[in-house]
Amino acid sequence: MANFATHFKASVVVSAGASSVILATNLAGMGDMLVLFILGALAGLLPDLDADKSRSLNSLFSIFALCSAIGLPLAVEFNSLTTIWLSGLGVYLLFMYALKPLFESYTIHRGASHSLLSVIMFAVIAVNLALYVGKALPFALLCGVMVIFGMLTHLILDECYAVDINNNELKASFGSALKPVATSAPLASILQLGVVLLGGYLLLPHYEEIPEVIQHWQNRLANLPLLPDMDVLKQFY
């Protein structure tokens, strides 16, 4: 199994590559591209949410807690600076010392978060959240794509580390990361499916527009030159 540093580095590289394609095809501006890059890099840590006491779990919950603490005053109007500080501190403590231990007690490593259904669930959540905060559908769909890239990088890397090349054998963990559904955690899998269905329902108003966005992506990718223009390069020698 790959460690925290390996997972994070791999997700950063993959996210950077995907972001460069997005920027080259003008599917997003520099500011949005930076957001997508960070989202893809962090998504590479999401499967380890079920790893008790892991660096991934601590890092992700710290990020969620900080974002929620900062975002609360933006969503709710407070009448004093002290109230803002106390509410932010309260949200942070709630995430780190109530929700995080609860999450640890009800999850097992290589469980429901290490599955393709989990990838779909987080992608659908990302798309809906982006739409909820007022982003356009093309950017929201790109958020979902970056989450998929980041999480799949993690799962594929776990499976690669389950192959013992020296001894020409597969480790016992092989197949436990890149699985369609976590049958060992039926309740969690049912919950994930419910979130996917709910998220899909919320996207109903956009179903007609989604194929148009994807077709636009295909057209931009088809016209993206992979090699430099040799006529331009000739002027330098």
N, C-alpha and C positions, 0 to 999 in steps of 0.2 A: 504494500500500500504506500502510495506517495505521501510525503510529509507536507506540512503546511506551506513551507517555502516553495517546494516544487509545484504544488497546485497553484499557488498565487502567481509565480513566474510564468507558468504555462498559460494561465488565463489572461495575464497581461499581454503576452506575445500574441495570442490569438485575437484578443480584443483590439490590439493595435493594428493588426493586419486587416481585420474587418472594418475598423474605423477609417483606415487609409482608403479602402475601396469606396466607402460611403462618401468620403471627402472628394475623391477623384471623380466620382459620378455626379457630384453636386446634389446628392440626395439630402444633404443637411449642411448647414453652415458650420463654421468653426466652433461656435459656442455649443450648439446642439451635439456636434461630433464629440466634444470633450465629455459631455454628459453621457453619451452612449459608450464611450471608451471606459469611463469609470464604472458604469453599470455592468458592462461585460466582464470587467476585471473582478468586480465583487461577486458577480453571479457564479464565478468559478469556485467560490467558497461555499455556496448555498447547500450543496449536498451534504456537507459535514455539519449541518445544523443538528444532526442526530448523534454527533460524537460528543459524549459527555466530557467536560473538562478540556476540550480541544482548543487550540489557538483560533481555529476557524470560528468556533461557536462564540468564544469570548470577543473576537474581533467584530463579528457580525452583529452581536447583540449590543456592543458598545456603539457601533455606527447607527443602528436602529434607534438606540436610546438617545444619542446626541441629536439625530435628525428630528426625532419626535419632540425633544425638549426645545429645540430651536424653532420648529414649525408650529408648536402650540400657540405662542403669542401672535403668530401670523394669522392663525385661524380663529382665535378667540380674543376679543378685545378686553384688556385688563386696564384697571384704573390707576395703577401705581407701579413703579419700578420694582418695589419689593414683591409685589404679587407676581410679577413676571418671573423674577428670580426663583421664588419659592415654587411656583408651578413647574418651571423647567426642571428644578432639582427633584421635585416630587415625581415627575414623569421618568426621569433618569433612574431614580432609585426603584421605581416600580418595575421597569424593564430588567434591571440588573439583579435585583434581590427578591423579586416575586415571580415574574414571568420566566426568567431564565432558569431558576431552579425547578420550576414546575415543568418546563419544557424538557429539562434533562431527565426528570423522573419518569416521563411518559414516552421517551423515545429510546430506541436501540440503534447502535451503529450499523451501517449498511442495511438499514430498514427502508421505510417508505420514501425517505428523501433521496435514496439511491435508486431511482427508477425513472423510466421515460415518462410515466404519468406525472411524476413530480416536476419534471422539466416542463411539460405542457401546462401544468397548474401555475407555476411561477411565471411563465411567459404570458399566460392569459391575465394574471394579476397585474403584470407590468403594463400591458396594453391598456387595461381598464383604468389603472391609476393615472397613466399619462393623459388619457382622455378626461378623467375626472378633474385634473388640475388645469384643464383648458388647452392642452396641446392638440395639434391637428392629427388626424388619423395616420398620415404617412410617418410622422415621427413616432407616434404611439406603436405602430407596427414594427418600426425599427428597434424600439425598446424591447419588444418581445423577441425579435431575432437575436439581439445581443445577449439576452438572458439565455436563450437556447444555446448559442455558441459557447458561452461561458460554462454553463452546467455540463454540456456534453463533453467539453474539454476535460473537466474533472472526472466524469464517469469513465471516459475512454482511457484516461491516464491510470485510473485505478485498475482497470482490466489489464492494461499493459504491464503493470507492476505485479499482476497475479500470474504472469508467465515467467517461469524459471528457465531462462535460456541455457544456463550452464548445465543443468541436470535434465534438460529436455522434458520438462513436466509442467503441469499446471498446478498452481497452489489451490488450497481448499477454498480460498476467497474468490476464485475465478467464477464469473457469472453473477456475483452478488451485487455488482454495481450497475451494470448496463442491462437491467431487466425491465420488461414492459411494466409490470405491476409487482408490488411487494406482497406476495401471497402470505408471507409470514406475519404481516401486520394488516389484517383485513379491515379493521376499524379505521386505521389511518388512510388506507387506500380508498375506502368508501368516502371518507371525508374529502380526500383529494379529488375524487371523481365529482363529488357534489360541488366543489369550488369551480371545477372546470365547466360543468354544466351551467352554473349560475353566471360565471363570467361570459360564457358563450351566449347566454340569454341577454345579458346586458349589451352585447355587441350587435344584437339583431338590427338596430337602426343603420348599422354601417355595412351590412352584408353585401349590398349592391355595389358599394364603393371599394370594398377590399380588392376584388379582382382587377379593378382599374389601377389601383396603386401597385399591385404586383406586376401588372403588364408594363407600367411605367418603369419599374425597376429593371425588368427584363430588357426593355429598349435601351436604357442607359448602360447596362452591363454589356449588351451586344455591341455598342458603339465605343466601348472603353478600349483604347489602344494599350496593348500589353508591352510592346517594344517601343523605344524612342524613335522619333522621326530622324532617319539617317541623313536626310538633306539638311536638317538643322545642325546636326553634329558635324557635318563636313566643314562648316565655316570655322571650326575651332582647330582644324589641322590642314 
